[in-house]
Amino acid sequence: MKSTQRSSGKPASKSTSLLTADQRKELLSYMLMAREFDTAMLRLYRQGKAFGGVYSQLGNEAVSVGSAYALDRDRDVLFPMHRNIGSHFVFGQDLDQLMVNHLAREGSQMRGTDGTGHYADPARRIYGNVSHLGAMIPVAAGFSLADQLRGITTVSLTFIGDGGAQVGEVHEALNFASVHKIPLILIIENNQYAYSTPNSLEFACERLSDRALGYGMYGTTIDGTDVELVYATCLEAVERARRGEGPSLIETRTMRMRGHAEHDDFSYVPKDLLEEWATKDPVETYITRIVRDGVMTADEVKALRETTLATMIASIDRALERAWPAPEEGFKNVFMSI
């Protein structure tokens, strides 16, 4: 299939027509939850209470929420990365569970041994990310292939950053998925920087989605700050996959508004670039849009913000009241202990 490119200026009406008012409210609710979770982790990290690396998704909420919202949570599977907390909420992940994971308390899915998003929740069809970026994409393709061999169409959604998109596993997985028409959706979150490396030193093509043509699969580049556009684009990819038309490569253009992780002060990013992208904040622009469209009033949005913040604070308090995991938990599931 010929790769198709869309400009980021796609009319909003097309995506809006796919969603009811209640669905649009739900999208905003998930985005606010993702934003508040991120903000909480930044504070907790500075207080020495959040463990492992804290990888912010500030600026990427529309991508993680809009993409996961296009999937069928009873049929499809999610392979989120460390900047996709919003997708966890869409797939029904419990806030308290995420909180104890990141605060390394008793009841953590990683038993307190990891707080950087490597946890999985198969009951919710969420599978944990692989630290060696790019290595998760063959796993996601393999999951859908296994079901395909059983006569079941399961769409796998996974993500990679602009830097991670340059590694060999990405090429191998996309080529294999395209040949075998595997129902895989890969979102390349083009955050402008791979750690401290700008796009100009990462790749020479104009768009990362241009590579789709070489694989014989569908590809497009879109504005990653527009949650309804992300949803509509991913919904089309899901529908193509269900028709047996194979994988899709979607490049979302956003900006990583924090450093690679919270230990990184991101002083290498030009301040004027951050200021420019701050005007495109996906949460604030969506609030403006749904208030303008009459979906919610400004007072209703304010109340939702306050409720979300109160929910987050209560979850933090509950997590901090939990005991630390027993020390012997650190010796489980390892190849050898001395």
PLY file of the C-alpha trace (Angstrom):
ply
format ascii 1.0
element vertex 338
property float x
property float y
property float z
element edge 337
property int vertex1
property int vertex2
end_header
0.00 0.00 0.00
1.32 3.41 -0.88
2.36 5.57 2.05
0.08 8.57 2.50
1.05 11.82 4.22
-1.40 14.14 5.92
-0.57 17.67 6.94
-0.94 18.65 10.59
-3.62 21.10 9.50
-6.33 18.49 9.04
-9.75 20.05 9.81
-10.91 19.40 13.36
-14.49 18.71 12.25
-13.63 15.28 10.89
-12.35 13.99 14.22
-15.02 15.78 16.27
-17.81 14.14 14.29
-16.59 10.72 15.47
-17.05 11.53 19.16
-20.03 12.22 21.38
-19.96 14.99 23.96
-19.51 12.41 26.72
-16.57 10.86 24.89
-14.92 14.25 24.50
-15.34 14.86 28.23
-13.80 11.47 28.87
-10.79 12.29 26.70
-10.23 15.48 28.69
-10.59 13.57 31.96
-7.88 11.09 30.94
-5.58 13.89 29.78
-6.01 15.78 33.05
-5.32 12.59 35.00
-2.15 12.03 32.98
-1.05 15.64 33.53
-1.67 15.53 37.28
0.11 12.18 37.60
3.12 13.59 35.80
3.14 16.72 37.93
2.86 14.64 41.08
5.81 12.46 40.06
7.98 15.53 39.44
7.30 16.74 42.99
7.70 13.29 44.57
10.98 12.74 42.76
12.39 15.93 44.23
11.23 14.78 47.65
13.03 11.46 47.24
9.77 9.51 47.29
9.50 8.46 43.62
12.03 5.81 42.66
13.81 4.95 39.43
13.75 7.39 36.56
10.83 9.79 36.26
10.07 10.24 32.56
7.61 13.04 31.98
5.00 12.95 29.22
4.25 16.66 29.50
3.27 17.67 25.98
2.45 14.10 24.90
-0.88 13.58 26.68
-2.88 13.84 23.45
-0.83 11.06 21.87
-1.06 8.55 24.72
-4.75 9.18 25.40
-6.04 9.64 21.85
-4.28 6.57 20.47
-5.33 4.16 23.23
-8.91 5.47 23.05
-9.15 4.19 19.47
-8.56 0.58 20.53
-11.07 -2.02 21.71
-10.01 -2.74 25.29
-11.60 -6.19 25.17
-9.90 -7.26 21.93
-6.71 -5.27 21.45
-3.47 -4.90 23.39
-1.38 -1.99 24.58
2.42 -1.85 24.75
3.01 1.60 26.29
6.34 3.32 26.71
7.54 5.35 29.67
5.86 8.53 28.37
2.42 6.96 27.93
0.82 6.99 31.38
-2.32 8.40 29.79
-2.83 5.17 27.84
-2.79 3.18 31.09
-5.73 5.20 32.36
-7.65 4.68 29.11
-7.19 0.92 29.49
-8.63 0.99 32.98
-5.48 0.91 35.08
-6.12 1.73 38.72
-4.51 4.97 39.89
-3.50 3.48 43.24
-1.72 0.65 41.45
0.29 3.06 39.32
1.11 5.12 42.40
2.49 2.23 44.46
4.47 1.11 41.41
6.24 4.45 41.16
6.66 4.87 44.91
8.00 1.31 45.23
5.61 0.37 48.03
4.13 -2.95 49.07
1.72 -4.17 46.42
3.78 -2.85 43.53
3.55 -4.97 40.39
7.36 -4.94 40.34
7.49 -5.70 44.10
9.29 -2.41 44.69
12.25 -3.30 42.50
11.45 -0.89 39.65
9.52 2.31 39.26
10.15 3.31 35.66
7.20 1.75 33.86
8.37 -1.79 33.15
5.34 -3.28 34.86
2.66 -5.14 32.93
-0.98 -5.89 33.67
-2.10 -8.72 31.37
-5.57 -8.75 32.95
-6.05 -5.27 31.48
-4.24 -6.20 28.27
-1.36 -3.87 29.11
2.18 -5.17 28.56
5.23 -3.52 30.04
7.86 -1.67 28.12
11.32 -2.99 27.34
14.20 -0.78 28.48
16.19 -1.36 25.31
14.11 0.99 23.22
12.98 -0.55 19.97
13.00 -4.08 21.36
9.33 -3.85 22.35
8.14 -3.44 18.78
9.02 -7.02 17.69
7.28 -8.23 20.86
4.12 -6.30 20.00
4.22 -7.61 16.44
4.75 -11.13 17.75
1.72 -10.88 20.03
-0.55 -9.99 17.13
1.09 -12.59 14.90
0.42 -15.33 17.47
-3.27 -14.43 17.53
-3.29 -14.09 13.74
-2.11 -17.70 13.46
-5.09 -18.68 15.63
-7.48 -16.82 13.34
-7.92 -13.91 15.76
-7.36 -10.27 14.84
-5.74 -8.49 17.76
-4.45 -4.99 17.12
-1.25 -4.16 19.00
-0.50 -0.51 19.70
3.00 0.50 20.67
5.20 3.56 20.71
8.78 4.69 20.12
10.51 8.05 20.28
12.29 9.80 17.44
15.64 8.60 18.78
14.57 5.02 19.43
13.12 4.88 15.91
16.67 4.77 14.56
17.57 1.35 16.02
17.62 -1.89 14.06
14.76 -3.70 15.80
12.34 -1.05 14.54
13.27 -1.75 10.93
13.12 -5.51 11.41
9.74 -5.42 13.15
8.09 -3.09 10.64
9.41 -4.99 7.66
8.22 -8.30 9.11
4.85 -6.86 10.13
4.27 -5.43 6.67
5.18 -8.65 4.87
2.81 -10.67 7.05
0.06 -8.03 7.26
0.25 -8.03 11.04
-2.32 -5.73 12.72
0.28 -3.51 14.39
0.16 0.26 14.96
3.45 1.97 15.72
3.39 5.57 16.86
6.67 7.42 16.57
6.49 10.22 19.11
8.67 12.85 17.49
9.59 14.89 20.55
12.21 16.94 18.63
15.04 15.65 20.84
16.38 12.16 21.61
17.86 12.96 25.02
20.12 15.86 23.95
20.26 15.01 20.24
18.05 17.20 17.99
16.17 15.82 14.98
18.71 17.34 12.61
21.39 14.95 13.91
19.10 11.91 14.10
17.74 11.48 10.57
17.86 13.13 7.15
14.34 12.39 5.86
11.72 15.12 6.08
9.23 12.94 7.94
9.82 9.72 9.84
6.59 8.38 8.37
8.18 8.60 4.89
9.86 5.32 5.77
6.52 3.54 5.58
6.68 3.59 1.78
9.82 1.46 1.86
8.06 -1.16 3.97
4.95 -1.16 1.79
2.73 -0.04 4.65
0.55 2.94 5.49
2.26 5.98 6.99
1.25 9.47 8.04
2.52 12.44 10.03
0.09 14.38 12.21
-0.08 17.07 14.87
0.46 15.18 18.13
-1.03 17.95 20.26
-4.57 17.40 18.89
-6.16 14.54 20.83
-9.14 14.17 18.50
-6.91 14.07 15.44
-4.75 11.42 17.09
-7.87 9.42 17.92
-9.32 9.69 14.40
-6.02 8.73 12.77
-5.54 5.73 15.05
-9.15 4.64 14.59
-8.56 4.54 10.84
-5.43 2.46 11.46
-7.41 0.04 13.63
-10.05 -0.31 10.92
-7.38 -0.98 8.27
-5.82 -3.62 10.50
-9.18 -5.34 11.05
-9.68 -5.47 7.27
-6.40 -7.36 6.96
-4.49 -4.45 5.41
-1.57 -4.73 7.82
0.34 -2.31 10.00
0.38 1.48 10.17
3.20 3.89 11.00
2.01 7.14 12.57
4.44 9.94 13.36
3.07 12.40 15.92
4.87 15.73 16.14
5.07 17.02 19.68
7.65 18.51 22.03
9.16 16.93 25.09
8.59 19.74 27.59
10.90 18.29 30.24
14.31 16.66 30.06
14.86 13.05 29.04
14.16 12.27 32.70
14.08 14.40 35.81
17.82 14.13 36.35
18.25 16.05 33.06
17.84 19.85 33.18
17.35 19.98 29.35
19.44 23.16 29.16
20.41 22.12 25.62
16.90 22.90 24.32
16.53 26.48 23.03
14.20 28.42 25.31
12.35 30.00 22.40
11.52 26.52 21.10
9.99 25.55 24.44
8.06 28.80 24.53
6.69 28.15 21.05
5.50 24.66 21.95
4.06 25.85 25.25
1.43 27.72 23.22
0.38 24.35 21.78
-0.09 22.63 25.15
-2.40 19.68 24.32
-4.37 19.89 27.56
-4.95 23.64 27.51
-5.77 23.80 23.81
-8.29 20.98 24.19
-9.94 22.74 27.12
-10.26 25.88 25.00
-11.77 23.81 22.20
-14.42 21.96 24.18
-15.46 25.11 26.04
-15.73 26.91 22.70
-17.82 24.04 21.31
-20.16 24.11 24.30
-19.24 20.62 25.48
-18.30 21.91 28.93
-18.39 25.27 30.65
-15.31 26.88 32.14
-16.74 26.20 35.62
-17.24 22.53 34.79
-13.65 22.27 33.61
-12.44 23.96 36.79
-14.43 21.48 38.89
-12.98 18.57 36.92
-9.46 19.89 37.49
-10.10 20.20 41.22
-11.58 16.71 41.44
-8.65 15.24 39.51
-6.12 16.95 41.79
-7.94 15.80 44.93
-8.05 12.24 43.59
-4.31 12.35 42.92
-3.44 13.70 46.37
-5.58 11.04 48.06
-3.87 8.31 46.03
-0.41 9.63 47.00
-1.39 9.64 50.67
-2.65 6.05 50.48
0.53 4.91 48.76
2.80 6.59 51.29
0.93 4.88 54.11
1.87 1.48 52.71
4.83 -0.45 54.05
8.00 -1.02 52.06
8.23 -4.43 50.35
10.09 -7.11 52.28
13.85 -7.06 51.49
13.77 -10.60 50.13
11.52 -9.43 47.28
14.67 -8.01 45.67
16.08 -11.51 45.24
13.07 -12.96 43.41
13.01 -13.59 39.67
16.75 -13.06 39.24
19.12 -15.49 37.59
21.50 -15.70 40.56
21.84 -14.19 43.99
24.97 -14.37 46.13
0 1
1 2
2 3
3 4
4 5
5 6
6 7
7 8
8 9
9 10
10 11
11 12
12 13
13 14
14 15
15 16
16 17
17 18
18 19
19 20
20 21
21 22
22 23
23 24
24 25
25 26
26 27
27 28
28 29
29 30
30 31
31 32
32 33
33 34
34 35
35 36
36 37
37 38
38 39
39 40
40 41
41 42
42 43
43 44
44 45
45 46
46 47
47 48
48 49
49 50
50 51
51 52
52 53
53 54
54 55
55 56
56 57
57 58
58 59
59 60
60 61
61 62
62 63
63 64
64 65
65 66
66 67
67 68
68 69
69 70
70 71
71 72
72 73
73 74
74 75
75 76
76 77
77 78
78 79
79 80
80 81
81 82
82 83
83 84
84 85
85 86
86 87
87 88
88 89
89 90
90 91
91 92
92 93
93 94
94 95
95 96
96 97
97 98
98 99
99 100
100 101
101 102
102 103
103 104
104 105
105 106
106 107
107 108
108 109
109 110
110 111
111 112
112 113
113 114
114 115
115 116
116 117
117 118
118 119
119 120
120 121
121 122
122 123
123 124
124 125
125 126
126 127
127 128
128 129
129 130
130 131
131 132
132 133
133 134
134 135
135 136
136 137
137 138
138 139
139 140
140 141
141 142
142 143
143 144
144 145
145 146
146 147
147 148
148 149
149 150
150 151
151 152
152 153
153 154
154 155
155 156
156 157
157 158
158 159
159 160
160 161
161 162
162 163
163 164
164 165
165 166
166 167
167 168
168 169
169 170
170 171
171 172
172 173
173 174
174 175
175 176
176 177
177 178
178 179
179 180
180 181
181 182
182 183
183 184
184 185
185 186
186 187
187 188
188 189
189 190
190 191
191 192
192 193
193 194
194 195
195 196
196 197
197 198
198 199
199 200
200 201
201 202
202 203
203 204
204 205
205 206
206 207
207 208
208 209
209 210
210 211
211 212
212 213
213 214
214 215
215 216
216 217
217 218
218 219
219 220
220 221
221 222
222 223
223 224
224 225
225 226
226 227
227 228
228 229
229 230
230 231
231 232
232 233
233 234
234 235
235 236
236 237
237 238
238 239
239 240
240 241
241 242
242 243
243 244
244 245
245 246
246 247
247 248
248 249
249 250
250 251
251 252
252 253
253 254
254 255
255 256
256 257
257 258
258 259
259 260
260 261
261 262
262 263
263 264
264 265
265 266
266 267
267 268
268 269
269 270
270 271
271 272
272 273
273 274
274 275
275 276
276 277
277 278
278 279
279 280
280 281
281 282
282 283
283 284
284 285
285 286
286 287
287 288
288 289
289 290
290 291
291 292
292 293
293 294
294 295
295 296
296 297
297 298
298 299
299 300
300 301
301 302
302 303
303 304
304 305
305 306
306 307
307 308
308 309
309 310
310 311
311 312
312 313
313 314
314 315
315 316
316 317
317 318
318 319
319 320
320 321
321 322
322 323
323 324
324 325
325 326
326 327
327 328
328 329
329 330
330 331
331 332
332 333
333 334
334 335
335 336
336 337
